[in-house]
Amino acid sequence: MKLLAATEPERLAAALLRALPSWEWNLQDLVVSELSRLDVRGTAGAFTAAVMEAQPMVVPMMLDQIGLAQETAAVPVLLQIAAGENDRLRDIFTRIKAIEALGRCGCGRRQTCCAPCSASATA
């Protein structure tokens, strides 16, 4: 995996959603850390799509990367995790990481950042 991440990281990121659920947590951890380290374009989007399938121990690192990339498309998923609506991801540390990622995406500011936040602000 490390060789694939080094030589074709875009290909690995593209296959993440399909492959991640079948990997053990240590392999998931390796791939997520390598893709995060390389800062490959599209990684945050791939993490957004795959975060609900990832092992709970790997999810905080994925959420950090989503937040650092300011992936506003991830806001609905982040809100779901932060609210504790996902049974597998109810751990308080994971929920805090989701809240941090929302903050990095610009959510919670007075300006309009995205549709889900704008809708909840007007309600």
C-alpha positions in Angstrom: 0.0 0.0 0.0 2.8 2.4 0.8 4.3 1.8 -2.6 0.9 2.5 -4.3 0.5 5.6 -2.2 3.9 6.9 -3.2 3.6 6.1 -6.9 -0.1 6.6 -7.7 -1.8 8.3 -4.8 -4.7 9.6 -7.0 -5.5 6.1 -8.0 -5.5 4.9 -4.4 -7.7 7.9 -3.3 -10.2 7.1 -6.1 -10.4 3.4 -5.0 -10.7 4.2 -1.3 -14.5 4.0 -1.0 -14.6 0.6 -2.8 -11.6 -1.0 -1.0 -11.6 0.6 2.5 -14.4 -1.5 4.1 -12.6 -4.8 3.4 -9.3 -3.7 5.0 -8.4 -4.2 8.6 -7.9 -1.1 10.8 -4.1 -1.1 10.5 -4.1 -1.1 6.7 -6.8 1.7 6.8 -4.6 3.6 9.2 -1.6 3.3 6.9 -3.5 4.4 3.8 -5.2 7.3 5.5 -1.9 8.6 7.0 0.0 8.2 3.7 -2.7 10.0 1.7 -2.9 12.7 4.3 0.9 13.1 4.4 1.1 13.4 0.6 -1.7 16.0 0.5 -3.1 14.5 -2.7 -5.8 16.4 -4.5 -9.2 14.8 -4.0 -8.2 13.0 -0.8 -10.7 15.0 1.4 -13.5 14.1 -1.0 -12.5 10.5 -0.9 -12.4 10.6 2.9 -15.8 12.2 3.0 -17.3 9.4 0.9 -15.6 6.7 2.9 -15.6 8.0 6.5 -18.8 6.1 7.4 -17.2 2.8 6.3 -13.9 3.4 8.1 -12.8 1.8 11.3 -13.6 4.1 14.2 -9.9 4.4 15.2 -9.1 5.8 11.8 -12.0 8.3 11.5 -10.4 11.1 13.6 -7.4 11.3 11.2 -9.9 11.4 8.2 -11.9 14.2 9.9 -8.7 16.2 10.5 -7.8 16.0 6.8 -11.4 16.9 5.7 -11.3 20.0 7.9 -7.8 21.0 6.8 -8.9 20.8 3.2 -12.0 22.9 4.1 -14.2 20.3 2.3 -17.6 22.0 2.5 -19.2 19.1 0.7 -18.6 17.1 3.9 -20.7 19.3 6.1 -23.8 17.0 6.2 -21.6 14.1 7.1 -19.7 16.1 9.7 -23.0 17.4 11.2 -24.3 13.8 11.5 -21.1 12.7 13.3 -21.0 15.7 15.5 -24.6 15.2 16.6 -23.9 11.6 17.5 -26.4 10.2 15.0 -24.1 7.4 13.8 -24.0 4.5 16.2 -20.4 3.5 15.3 -19.1 7.0 15.5 -20.6 8.2 18.8 -17.3 8.4 20.7 -16.8 11.8 22.2 -13.3 12.3 20.7 -14.7 11.5 17.2 -17.5 13.9 17.7 -15.1 16.7 18.8 -13.0 16.0 15.7 -16.1 16.5 13.6 -16.9 19.8 15.3 -13.3 20.9 14.7 -13.6 20.0 11.0 -16.9 22.0 10.8 -15.1 25.0 12.3 -12.3 24.7 9.8 -14.8 24.5 7.0 -16.1 27.9 8.1 -19.3 26.6 9.7 -20.5 28.5 12.7 -19.4 31.8 11.4 -22.0 34.5 10.7 -21.3 34.4 7.0 -23.1 32.0 4.8 -20.7 29.1 4.2 -23.0 26.3 3.0 -26.6 25.3 2.5 -27.0 23.0 5.6 -25.6 25.6 8.0 -27.6 28.4 6.3 -30.8 26.4 6.7 -30.2 25.7 10.4 -29.2 29.3 11.1 -32.5 30.6 9.7 -34.6 28.1 11.5 
